[in-house]
Amino acid sequence: PVSKKPAKDKFLKLSIEDCNKCIDVTPVYVQSTPDKKFRKHAVTWLNQECFNDEYDQDSSNGSISSGKLKGMVL
């Protein structure tokens, strides 16, 4: 991972509430950005307080509306 130490330092400076929010939101963020090249570096994500952003949990869950038809019989 890029900038691992600065990300860890930033994370440790957050409030307990923000740390918990980061832990809760990270899997949703990862799921909402399946292509890794479009994900922010951890330190950027923390500095910009992206853990407070809203993420579309349904965009990459494999639903028909997301354009993923794997396993569908047409």
Secondary structure, 3 states (H helix, E strand, C coil): CCCHHHHHHHHHHCCHHHHHHHHHHHHHHHHHCCCHHHCCCHHHHHHCCHHHCCCCCCCCCCCHHHCCCCCCCC
